[in-house]
Amino acid sequence: MNLPRLALGCMSLSHAYGVPPTEAEGLALLRAGLDAGVGMLDTATLYGGGRNEELVGRAIAGRRDEVVLASKGGLAIDNGIKSLDGRPETLRAQVDASLGRLGVDHIDLYYLHRWDKKVPIGESVGALAEAMSAGKIGAIGLSEVSVARLREAQSVAPIAAVQNEYSLWTRNPELGMLEATRQDGVALVAFSPVARGFLADGVADPARLAEKDIRRAMPRFQAENWPINAALLPRWHALALEAGCTPAQLALVWLLSRGEHVVPIPGTTNTDHMRENFAARDLVVDPALLTQAGELISQATVSGSRYNAMGNSEVDSETFEEAA
């Protein structure tokens, strides 16, 4: 399926990063995005325990035809606890629940949010294929999977998109997924494209993050790694200044340069930042500067893994530890 070059990740409006904005503020941002021509909104069953889908649904009411609508199932919050369940019966119920919360009869792209390793991925994808045949979803996506898992899923049903973390400081897709999706005509949807705020001046001091902010558990923001990573920022700012754009825009332009099939999905709770991010679609940056950006912020220069042990156990995508 054809996706816009940039999409809006909606998670932070309800979930994960600090204290979310009020419902009125979230609606204002989403509606401003629609007004600015944001062509795709990305939400999930998990985000805010369903509240994010409800928020997106209210924002697109009367404007459904203006956006590609993407959501996800397989991860949920039950009684305040995150659960991973890829059983077909669970996914069928979650698709229906997503449709209800969004207030639509069709979701353009529906992802398996994480592969439940207790369930063969073919069974999970098969349930989504049923939903596609029933007209409930338009296409199937996978998130945080390896090339091997993509191939397994493709033997059951067409896969339109893979949503894996990809940014200057998370290069895991370059271990095979970037090329596999390019070859197969599959969109590679890059979440956390500005490195969870790191490349957008979004984290001045990790110790001051809100108590439940998920970055507190991520090694790159912890005391043993943060000073090493923060030391890269002055040169990063200088590169953005030379490129004539903001640091966040430089991170997004770099990702866009990785292939026509790469679709970054920056998220934000600030309307001005949202507009700034989407202006990156029209920016032209000297390729030599993009090369310098890729050398400055990379797997070789960033300290710490992207997830802790629990986070790593939930994902299937290729890792540099395995590659070594």
C-alpha positions in Angstrom: 0.0 0.0 0.0 1.1 3.6 -0.6 1.9 5.5 2.6 2.8 9.1 3.1 6.5 9.9 3.6 5.9 10.9 7.2 3.2 9.9 9.6 2.2 11.1 13.1 2.8 8.7 15.9 0.0 9.3 18.5 1.4 7.3 21.5 2.7 10.2 23.5 -0.7 11.9 23.6 -1.8 9.1 26.0 1.0 6.9 27.0 4.7 6.3 27.9 6.4 9.7 27.9 5.8 11.7 31.1 2.4 13.2 31.8 0.2 13.2 28.7 -1.6 16.4 27.6 -5.2 16.9 28.3 -7.8 15.5 26.0 -8.5 19.0 24.7 -4.8 19.6 24.0 -4.5 16.2 22.3 -7.5 16.9 20.1 -6.2 20.3 19.1 -2.8 18.8 18.1 -4.4 16.1 16.0 -6.8 18.5 14.3 -3.9 20.8 13.6 -2.1 17.9 12.0 -5.1 17.1 9.8 -5.2 20.8 8.8 -1.5 20.7 8.0 -1.9 17.7 5.7 -0.6 15.0 8.0 -1.6 12.0 5.9 -1.4 9.1 8.4 -2.1 8.6 12.1 -0.6 5.7 14.1 -2.2 4.5 17.2 -2.7 1.1 19.1 -4.8 -0.9 21.5 -2.0 -0.5 24.0 -1.7 3.2 24.2 -3.4 4.6 27.2 -5.4 1.3 27.6 -7.5 2.2 24.5 -7.8 5.9 25.3 -5.5 6.9 22.5 -7.7 5.2 19.9 -10.7 7.0 21.4 -8.9 10.3 21.1 -7.9 9.6 17.5 -11.4 8.6 16.7 -12.8 11.9 18.0 -10.2 13.8 16.0 -11.0 12.2 12.7 -14.8 12.3 13.1 -16.1 13.8 9.9 -12.6 13.7 8.4 -12.0 10.0 8.0 -11.2 10.2 4.4 -8.3 12.6 5.0 -5.9 10.0 6.6 -4.5 6.6 6.4 -5.5 5.1 9.8 -3.1 2.6 11.4 -3.6 0.7 14.7 -2.2 -2.4 16.4 -3.2 -5.4 18.4 -1.5 -8.1 20.4 -0.4 -5.8 23.2 -2.9 -4.4 25.7 -3.3 -3.1 29.2 -5.4 -5.3 31.4 -6.2 -4.1 34.9 -3.2 -1.8 34.7 -0.8 -4.5 33.5 0.6 -4.8 30.0 -0.2 -8.1 28.4 1.2 -9.7 25.2 -1.3 -12.1 23.6 -1.2 -13.1 19.9 -3.8 -15.8 20.0 -6.2 -15.5 17.0 -9.3 -15.1 19.3 -7.6 -12.3 21.1 -6.7 -10.5 17.9 -10.2 -10.9 16.5 -11.6 -9.3 19.6 -9.0 -6.5 19.6 -9.7 -5.6 16.0 -13.4 -5.2 16.7 -12.6 -3.2 19.9 -10.3 -0.9 17.9 -13.0 -0.3 15.3 -15.4 0.6 18.1 -13.0 3.0 19.9 -12.0 4.7 16.6 -15.6 5.0 15.5 -14.9 3.5 12.1 -15.8 0.4 10.1 -12.4 0.0 8.5 -8.8 0.5 9.6 -6.4 0.9 6.7 -3.4 -0.8 8.3 -3.4 -3.1 11.4 -0.2 -4.3 12.9 0.6 -7.3 15.1 2.2 -5.0 17.8 4.6 -7.7 19.0 5.1 -11.3 18.1 3.8 -13.5 21.0 6.5 -16.1 21.0 4.0 -18.6 22.5 1.9 -18.5 19.3 3.2 -19.3 15.8 3.2 -16.0 13.9 1.3 -17.6 11.1 -1.7 -18.1 13.5 -1.6 -14.5 14.5 -1.3 -13.3 11.0 -4.0 -15.7 9.9 -6.5 -14.0 12.2 -5.6 -10.6 10.7 -6.0 -12.0 7.2 -9.5 -13.0 8.2 -10.1 -9.5 9.4 -8.8 -8.2 6.0 -11.1 -10.6 4.1 -14.0 -9.4 6.2 -13.2 -5.8 5.2 -12.4 -4.7 8.8 -8.8 -3.9 7.9 -7.2 -3.0 4.7 -3.7 -4.3 5.2 -1.5 -6.2 7.7 1.6 -4.9 9.4 4.1 -6.4 11.8 6.1 -4.5 14.5 9.5 -5.3 16.0 10.1 -8.4 14.0 13.1 -10.0 12.3 13.5 -10.8 8.6 12.9 -14.4 9.4 9.6 -13.7 11.1 8.6 -11.4 8.2 9.2 -14.3 5.8 7.1 -16.6 7.9 4.3 -14.2 8.0 4.5 -13.6 4.2 3.9 -17.3 3.6 0.4 -16.8 5.2 -0.7 -13.4 4.0 0.7 -10.3 2.2 2.5 -7.9 4.7 2.2 -4.2 3.8 4.4 -2.7 6.5 7.0 -3.5 9.2 7.2 -1.0 12.0 10.5 -1.3 13.8 12.5 1.2 15.7 14.9 3.1 13.4 16.9 6.2 13.8 20.4 7.4 13.7 21.0 5.9 17.2 19.1 2.7 16.5 20.4 1.0 13.4 19.0 -2.5 13.9 17.0 -2.4 10.6 20.3 -2.1 8.7 21.0 -5.7 9.8 18.7 -7.0 7.1 15.2 -5.4 7.4 16.0 -2.3 5.5 17.0 -4.2 2.5 14.3 -7.0 2.8 11.5 -4.5 2.9 13.0 -2.5 0.0 13.2 -5.7 -2.1 9.7 -6.8 -1.2 7.9 -3.4 -1.7 7.1 -3.4 2.0 7.0 0.0 3.9 9.5 0.2 6.7 7.8 2.4 9.3 10.4 3.9 11.6 9.2 4.5 15.1 11.1 6.7 17.6 12.8 8.4 14.6 14.3 11.2 16.7 15.7 8.8 19.3 13.0 9.2 21.9 13.6 12.9 22.0 17.4 12.7 22.3 18.0 14.1 18.8 15.3 16.8 19.2 16.5 18.4 22.4 13.7 16.6 24.2 15.8 15.3 27.2 17.9 17.8 29.1 18.4 15.6 32.1 17.0 12.0 32.3 17.0 12.2 36.1 14.2 14.9 35.8 11.9 12.7 33.6 8.5 11.9 35.0 8.4 8.9 37.4 6.6 6.6 34.9 8.4 7.8 31.8 9.5 4.7 29.9 12.9 6.2 29.1 13.9 5.8 32.8 14.2 2.1 32.2 16.2 2.4 29.0 19.9 2.0 29.3 20.9 4.9 27.0 19.3 7.3 29.4 20.8 5.9 32.6 23.7 7.3 34.5 26.4 5.0 33.1 25.6 5.9 29.5 23.9 9.3 29.4 27.1 11.4 29.8 28.7 9.6 26.9 25.6 10.1 24.7 25.0 13.7 25.8 28.6 14.5 24.8 27.6 13.9 21.1 25.0 16.7 21.2 27.1 19.8 20.7 28.4 18.4 17.4 24.9 17.3 16.5 23.6 20.8 17.0 26.4 22.2 14.9 25.6 19.9 12.1 21.9 20.9 12.2 22.9 24.6 12.1 25.1 23.9 9.1 22.3 22.1 7.4 19.9 25.0 8.0 17.3 23.1 9.9 16.5 22.0 13.4 18.1 18.9 15.0 14.8 17.0 14.8 14.4 17.8 11.1 18.0 16.7 10.4 17.2 13.3 12.1 14.1 13.0 10.0 15.7 14.0 6.7 18.5 11.4 7.3 15.8 8.7 7.7 14.0 9.8 4.6 17.2 9.5 2.7 17.5 5.8 3.6 14.9 4.8 1.0 11.6 5.8 -0.6 10.0 3.0 1.4 11.1 4.4 4.8 8.3 6.2 6.7 9.3 7.9 9.9 6.5 8.4 12.5 7.6 11.2 14.9 5.3 11.8 17.8 5.0 14.9 20.0 2.7 16.6 22.4 3.6 20.1 21.1 1.7 21.4 18.0 4.6 23.7 16.9 7.0 20.7 17.1 4.5 18.7 15.0 4.5 21.3 12.3 8.3 21.5 12.5 8.6 17.7 12.1 6.4 17.6 9.0 8.2 20.5 7.4 11.1 18.0 7.0 9.2 16.4 4.1 10.2 19.4 1.9 13.8 20.0 3.1 16.9 19.3 1.0 20.1 18.7 2.9 23.6 18.2 1.4 24.2 14.4 1.2 27.7 15.1 2.7 26.1 16.5 5.8 23.8 13.5 6.0 26.8 11.2 5.8 28.4 13.2 8.7 25.2 12.8 10.7 25.3 9.1 10.2 28.9 8.9 11.3 28.4 11.1 14.4 25.4 9.3 15.8 25.6 5.6 15.2 25.8 2.2 16.7 29.5 2.7 17.1 29.2 6.0 19.0 26.1 5.6 21.1 26.5 4.0 24.6 24.0 1.5 25.9 21.5 -0.9 24.5 18.1 0.4 23.4 16.1 -1.8 25.9 16.7 -3.4 29.2 16.5 -7.2 29.6 12.7 -7.2 29.9 12.2 -4.9 26.8 14.6 -7.1 24.8 12.6 -10.2 25.7 9.5 -8.7 24.0 11.1 -8.0 20.6 12.2 -10.2 17.7 14.1 -7.8 15.5 17.8 -8.3 14.7 20.3 -7.2 17.3 23.9 -6.1 17.0 24.8 -8.5 19.9 23.6 -11.4 17.7 25.3 -10.1 14.6 28.6 -9.9 16.5 
